[in-house]
Amino acid sequence: MTTRHWKDYLARRIMFLFCSIFLSLGFFMIFMLYQRSKPIFALIPLQDLLFSSNWHPTRGEFGLASFITGTLWVTIIAIAMAVPLSVLTAIYLAEYAPRTLREFLKPLIDLLAGISPVIYGVWGMIAVVPWVRDSLMPFVTERLPSVFPFRSENYTGFSALAGGIVLAIMTFPMIIALVGEVLQGVPFGIKESSLALGATHWQAIKGAVLKRAWPGIIAAIILGLSRALGETMAVLMVAGCSLGNFPKSIFDSAYPLPALIANTYGEMMSVPLYDAAILSAAFILLIVTLLFNMAGWGILLRMERSQL
């Protein structure tokens, strides 16, 4: 083997080694979380762990239902707000915006993605929470008294709605960037053919471009959803996070699973099974996030291969 071939062989093996180490980290995380969660899985049935809202560690009750519900409230609110705004923004940037405006806005969108979650959380505390408390909650309760029959004088505004709003803003850049890439990946001839048949610009986008790009748009939404599921610090600062509270509406405080893990791990370690219960929540969150990410990237890869 010549020196040139030996160097090529060595470089390939070294890169394969580093790639294997990186990929093995994910399996190692899953294995370690499962091993540390086994005591709780062995003693408490999975249905009780997932569907019971009784969280009393000192009495051996570790129901995660209220935390799972809080996670769903915050995530659904965030996705419901982020998806239409993000998709429409991506369509405008890809199809309507002048090139100079597009080149100016894209770095700003990337900048939003790079802002620390703590900054979003502080902004949510000083802007979103007071707005929910002083404006939105009174407005809604006055017009929907049957749904929201009263407004407590001690209402603080820290709620699932505040967490969802902050999380939606954090999710915007990711969905906009992914949807934009999907739209730009649609062959230009598809839209040109539609325009040549007499369609307007919007008709060509709706009937040709979006029809071809919708699997990628769905994948982008799924990846945004997985990002929203795992967000911790900003939601922890604005969602209320009060133990023992089962959120029944968007105005109730919520305690999502990521906030529970970040806020309580390391405390009360003398309580039997407490460590295993917190790590079981982390294990469940990791599995759900991985499934969403795999589904999203799988759709994107399938779309890319279909265009080759």
C-alpha positions, 0 to 999 in steps of 0.5 A: 500500500502506497503512502497516499493510499495509507493516509486515505485509509487512516483518515477514513478509519479515524472519521469512522471512529469519531462518527461511531463515538458520536452515534453511540452517545445517543444509545448510551444516554437511552441505556443509562436513563433506562437503567436508572429508571428500572426501579420505578418501572418495576414497582409502579405500573406504567399506566399509573405512572403516566395517567395518575396525577398524584405526585407525593414522593414522600408517600411513594406516589409518582404520577406524571399525568399533571406534568405530561398535561402541562407539557401538552398544553404548552406545546400545543399552544406553541405549535398552534401559534408558530405553524401558520406564522412560520409557514406564511413567513417562509412562503413570503421569503421564498416566493415574494420577498425581493432578494435584498430583503430576503438576504437582510431578514435571514440573518435576523431569523438565524439570530433569533435562533441563537438567543439564549432561552434565559433571555426569552424567559426574562422577556416573557416575565416582563412582557408576556406574563403581565399582558396575559394577567392584565389584558387577555385574561379579563378580556376572555373572562368577560366574554366567555363567562361560562367557560371561565366563570371567574377571575381570581384576584391573586391571578399572576399570569404565569400560565400555560398560555404564557409559556406557549407564547414564549415557546412559539417565538422560540420555535419560529426560526427553526420552522421558518428555516426548514420550510424555506429550504423545502420550498427552495428545493422544489424544482423551478419548472413545476411553478413555471409550468403552472404559470405558463398555463395561466395561473396566478402567482399564488395559484401556482404556489398553492397548486404546484409548489405547496402540493409538492413541498407539503411532506417537507413542511409536515417534517419541519412542523414535527421537528419544531414540535420536538424542539418545543417538547424539550425546551426547559428554561424559558418555560420554567420561568413563565409557566408557573410550575406549581406542584399539585396543580392539574392544568385544566385551561390555558390560563392555569399554571403548568409544570411541563416535564422538562421543567420538572426534571431541571427544577427538582433533580438533585433534591429529596434524593433521600426519598426512595424512588425519587431519583428513579421517578425523575429519571423515568420522566427524562427517559419518557421525554427522550424517547418521545423526542427521538421518535418525533425527530426520526419521523421528521428527518425520515420525511425530509430524507424521503422527499430528497430522494424522490427529487433525485 
